[in-house]
Amino acid sequence: MMDFINNLLPNVTPIWDDVWVAFLETLYMVTMTALIAGVLGIILGVILLITDENGLTPNHLLYNILDKIVNVFRSLPFIILLGVIYKLTRFIVGTSIGSTAAIVPLVISTTPFFARQIQNALLEVDPGVVEAAQAMGTSNLDIIFRVYLKEGLASIIRVSAVTIINVIGLTAMAGAVGGGGLGNLAISRGYNRFQDDVILVATGLILIIVFISQAIGNYLVKKVSH
């Protein structure tokens, strides 16, 4: 069996330790980005929701400013963002290379994307439920937590799964410029050295992470929907 694997993956067999490290680096980047951008994205998404003209506390100026910021950073290609903010990344974490450094642009790119997803998810909450809560004198803060976030939980989980899959793709792109992880492994050892089996294994592991993330998301959506 081992001989078969060695023949099938001649360039991967000697670097299994490096593959494992790259796999853990990708999980690290995805997890940290999901946690940080998740919190920031929910906060920003809720602010966009309540400051809209039909929101709980309409604020035309604040909404327009945040809306433009979200649109700009959502439209900026990630590979360009990596180069634009490298000085900020170095200021925050002390370096612009490596998995930890990659988290900074990953968070900056993911937060506005997730915020827009959260805003759209919460807009699906039945306006009648919100109006009923307001009629009973419920405070805006309670409406946010007990109506919007509670009633929109299934949609929030759904868009969270989509966002995490997007983050996984961005980590691979970050690897192209020294961000570490499976993307870096596929480029530095696979593509640059013409080692197709390394590219195949790195891609397969990325797909496994994607499939598991999607499966967990689907399970949680079904659980909270019943």
C-alpha positions in Angstrom: 0.0 0.0 0.0 2.8 2.4 1.0 4.6 1.6 -2.3 1.4 2.5 -4.2 1.1 5.8 -2.4 4.8 6.6 -2.9 4.5 5.9 -6.7 1.2 7.9 -6.9 2.5 10.9 -4.9 6.3 10.8 -5.3 6.7 14.5 -4.4 4.2 14.5 -1.6 5.5 11.5 0.4 8.8 13.2 1.5 7.0 16.4 2.7 4.0 15.0 4.6 5.1 17.1 7.6 5.0 20.2 5.5 1.6 19.3 4.1 0.2 18.8 7.7 1.7 22.2 8.8 0.1 23.9 5.7 -3.2 22.2 6.5 -3.1 23.5 10.1 -2.1 27.0 8.9 -5.1 27.1 6.6 -7.4 26.0 9.4 -5.8 28.7 11.6 -6.4 31.5 9.1 -9.9 30.4 8.4 -10.9 30.0 12.1 -9.3 33.3 13.2 -10.8 35.2 10.3 -14.2 33.7 10.8 -14.2 34.7 14.5 -13.0 38.2 14.1 -14.8 39.1 10.8 -17.8 37.3 12.2 -18.2 39.6 15.2 -17.3 42.7 13.2 -19.6 41.7 10.3 -22.6 41.1 12.5 -22.1 44.4 14.3 -21.7 46.3 11.0 -24.6 44.4 9.4 -26.9 45.3 12.2 -25.9 49.0 12.1 -26.6 49.0 8.4 -30.0 47.4 9.0 -31.1 49.8 11.8 -29.8 53.0 10.2 -31.5 52.4 6.8 -34.4 54.6 6.0 -36.8 51.8 7.0 -34.7 50.8 10.0 -35.3 51.2 13.8 -33.2 54.3 14.0 -32.8 55.8 10.5 -29.6 57.8 10.0 -29.1 58.8 6.4 -25.5 60.1 6.8 -24.2 57.2 8.8 -25.9 54.6 6.6 -24.5 56.2 3.4 -20.9 56.4 4.8 -21.0 52.8 5.9 -22.7 51.6 2.7 -20.0 53.2 0.6 -17.2 51.7 2.7 -18.8 48.3 2.4 -19.2 48.6 -1.3 -15.6 49.8 -1.9 -14.0 47.0 0.1 -16.3 44.4 -1.3 -15.3 45.5 -4.8 -11.6 45.6 -4.2 -9.8 42.5 -5.5 -8.2 40.6 -2.6 -4.8 40.2 -4.3 -4.7 44.0 -4.7 -5.8 44.6 -1.1 -2.9 42.4 0.0 -0.5 44.9 -1.5 -2.3 48.0 -0.6 -2.4 47.4 3.2 0.9 45.6 3.6 2.3 48.4 5.8 -0.8 48.3 8.0 -0.4 44.5 8.3 3.3 45.0 9.3 2.3 47.6 11.8 -0.4 45.4 13.4 1.4 42.0 13.6 5.1 43.0 12.9 5.4 41.3 9.5 3.6 41.1 6.2 4.5 37.5 5.5 3.0 34.4 7.1 -0.3 33.0 8.3 -0.8 35.5 11.1 -0.1 38.4 8.8 -2.6 37.1 6.2 -5.4 37.3 8.8 -5.3 41.1 8.7 -6.3 41.5 5.0 -8.5 38.5 5.3 -10.5 40.2 8.0 -10.6 43.5 6.2 -11.8 41.8 3.0 -14.3 39.5 4.7 -15.9 41.9 7.2 -17.8 44.1 4.6 -18.8 41.0 2.6 -20.2 39.3 5.7 -21.8 42.6 6.9 -23.8 42.8 3.7 -24.8 39.2 3.9 -26.0 39.8 7.5 -27.9 42.9 6.5 -29.7 41.0 3.7 -30.4 38.0 6.0 -32.0 40.1 8.7 -34.1 41.9 6.1 -35.8 38.5 5.6 -37.3 38.7 9.1 -41.1 39.3 9.0 -41.7 43.1 9.4 -44.9 42.2 11.2 -43.0 40.6 14.0 -40.8 43.7 14.4 -43.9 46.0 14.3 -45.6 43.8 17.0 -42.5 44.1 19.2 -42.5 47.9 18.8 -46.2 48.1 19.6 -45.5 46.2 22.9 -42.9 48.8 23.8 -39.9 46.6 23.3 -36.6 48.5 23.2 -34.6 48.7 20.0 -31.8 46.7 21.7 -34.2 43.9 22.6 -35.7 43.9 19.1 -32.2 43.5 17.6 -31.4 40.5 19.9 -34.8 38.9 20.5 -36.4 39.5 17.1 -33.9 40.1 14.3 -31.0 37.9 15.5 -33.3 35.2 16.9 -35.8 35.1 14.0 -33.0 35.4 11.4 -30.7 32.8 12.9 -31.2 30.2 10.1 -30.4 32.8 7.5 -27.4 34.0 9.5 -26.0 30.5 9.7 -26.6 30.0 6.0 -24.7 33.2 5.0 -22.0 32.4 7.5 -21.3 29.1 5.8 -21.1 30.9 2.4 -18.7 33.4 3.9 -16.5 30.8 5.4 -16.2 29.0 2.1 -15.3 32.4 0.6 -12.6 32.8 3.3 -11.1 29.4 2.4 -10.7 30.5 -1.2 -9.1 33.8 0.0 -6.6 31.9 2.2 -5.4 30.0 -0.9 -5.0 33.3 -2.7 -3.0 34.7 0.2 -0.7 31.8 -0.1 0.4 33.1 -3.5 2.1 36.0 -1.8 3.7 34.2 1.1 0.6 33.9 3.3 1.3 30.3 4.2 -1.2 27.4 4.2 -2.2 25.1 1.5 -2.3 27.8 -1.1 1.3 28.6 -0.5 2.2 24.9 -0.6 0.4 24.5 -4.0 2.2 27.5 -5.5 5.7 27.3 -4.0 6.2 23.5 -4.2 3.5 22.5 -6.7 3.3 25.1 -9.4 6.8 26.6 -9.3 8.5 23.2 -9.2 6.1 21.5 -11.6 5.0 19.0 -9.0 1.4 18.2 -10.0 0.8 15.7 -7.2 1.5 18.5 -4.6 -1.1 20.7 -6.3 -3.5 17.8 -6.3 -3.1 17.0 -2.6 -3.3 20.7 -1.6 -6.5 21.2 -3.7 -8.0 18.0 -2.3 -7.4 19.1 1.3 -8.9 22.6 0.6 -12.0 20.9 -0.9 -12.3 18.7 2.1 -12.4 21.8 4.4 -15.0 23.3 2.1 -17.2 20.2 2.1 -17.0 19.8 5.9 -17.8 23.5 6.4 -20.8 23.3 4.1 -22.1 20.1 5.8 -21.8 21.7 9.2 -23.7 24.8 8.0 -26.5 22.7 6.4 -26.8 20.6 9.6 -27.1 23.7 11.8 -29.6 25.4 9.4 -31.8 22.3 9.6 -31.5 22.1 13.3 -32.6 25.7 14.0 -35.3 25.6 11.4 -37.2 22.8 13.2 
